């Protein structure tokens, strides 16, 4: 395969992968999903990029996909942090309600 054809096919594949990733990301952003569904969508996105890392792509496209995968990983970590914070806040509210009830009874 000529260098030009290789570069073009690599670029075409990357564009299709990015389009698919954008569709999945739009689902995460656009609809009410459970945390588990969102986690799964992040894992699916990461899996796409991980699988693409073994394909014969030109160096520029490989770097682009690696950067995108790292961005998604950061997004996932931020989402997890947000979920953990929500859980902690919910627990604080429960404890505050319990304390309030105990103070009212005593």
C-alpha positions as CSV (number, residue, x, y, z in Angstrom):
1,X,0.0,0.0,0.0
2,X,1.4,3.4,-0.9
3,X,2.2,5.9,1.8
4,X,-0.6,8.2,0.6
5,X,-3.2,5.4,0.6
6,X,-2.1,4.3,4.1
7,X,-2.3,7.8,5.5
8,X,-5.7,8.4,3.9
9,X,-7.1,5.1,5.2
10,X,-5.7,5.8,8.7
11,X,-7.2,9.3,8.7
12,X,-10.6,7.9,7.5
13,X,-10.6,5.3,10.2
14,X,-9.8,7.8,12.9
15,X,-12.6,10.1,11.7
16,X,-15.1,7.3,11.9
17,X,-13.9,6.4,15.4
18,X,-14.1,10.0,16.5
19,X,-17.7,10.2,15.1
20,X,-18.7,7.1,17.0
21,X,-17.1,8.4,20.2
22,X,-19.0,11.7,19.8
23,X,-22.3,9.8,19.4
24,X,-21.6,7.9,22.6
25,X,-20.5,11.1,24.4
26,X,-23.7,12.8,23.3
27,X,-25.7,10.0,24.9
28,X,-23.8,10.6,28.2
29,X,-24.5,14.3,28.1
30,X,-27.9,14.4,26.6
31,X,-30.1,12.0,28.5
32,X,-30.8,11.1,32.1
33,X,-28.8,7.9,32.7
34,X,-28.0,6.0,35.8
35,X,-24.4,6.3,37.1
36,X,-23.9,2.6,36.1
37,X,-25.0,3.3,32.5
38,X,-22.7,6.3,32.3
39,X,-19.7,4.3,33.7
40,X,-20.4,1.6,31.1
41,X,-20.4,4.3,28.3
42,X,-17.1,5.6,29.5
43,X,-15.7,2.1,29.6
44,X,-17.0,1.5,26.0
45,X,-15.4,4.7,24.8
46,X,-12.1,3.7,26.4
47,X,-12.3,0.3,24.9
48,X,-12.7,1.7,21.4
49,X,-9.5,3.7,21.8
50,X,-7.6,0.8,23.5
51,X,-8.5,-1.5,20.6
52,X,-7.5,1.0,18.0
53,X,-4.0,1.3,19.6
54,X,-3.0,-2.0,18.0
55,X,-4.1,-1.0,14.5
56,X,-1.5,0.1,12.0
57,X,-2.1,3.8,11.9
58,X,0.1,6.7,11.0
59,X,2.0,8.3,13.9
60,X,-0.1,11.5,14.0
61,X,-3.4,9.5,14.2
62,X,-2.0,7.2,16.9
63,X,-1.0,10.3,19.0
64,X,-4.4,11.8,18.4
65,X,-6.2,8.7,19.6
66,X,-3.9,8.3,22.6
67,X,-4.6,11.9,23.6
68,X,-8.3,11.4,23.2
69,X,-8.2,8.2,25.3
70,X,-6.3,10.1,28.0
71,X,-9.0,12.9,27.9
72,X,-11.8,10.3,28.3
73,X,-9.9,8.7,31.3
74,X,-9.8,12.2,33.0
75,X,-13.5,12.7,32.3
76,X,-14.2,9.3,33.8
77,X,-12.1,10.1,36.9
78,X,-14.0,13.5,37.3
79,X,-17.3,11.7,36.9
80,X,-16.3,9.2,39.6
81,X,-15.2,12.0,41.9
82,X,-18.5,13.8,41.4
83,X,-20.4,10.6,42.2
84,X,-18.4,10.0,45.3
85,X,-19.0,13.6,46.4
86,X,-22.8,13.1,45.9
87,X,-22.7,9.9,47.9
88,X,-20.8,11.7,50.7
89,X,-23.2,14.6,50.7
90,X,-26.2,12.3,50.8
91,X,-24.7,10.5,53.8
92,X,-24.1,13.9,55.6
93,X,-27.7,14.9,55.0
94,X,-28.9,11.5,56.4
95,X,-26.7,12.0,59.5
96,X,-27.9,15.6,59.9
97,X,-31.6,14.5,59.7
98,X,-30.9,11.8,62.3
99,X,-29.3,14.3,64.6
100,X,-32.2,16.7,64.1
101,X,-34.7,14.0,65.0
102,X,-32.7,13.0,68.1
103,X,-32.6,16.6,69.2
104,X,-36.3,17.1,68.8
105,X,-37.1,13.9,70.7
106,X,-34.8,14.7,73.6
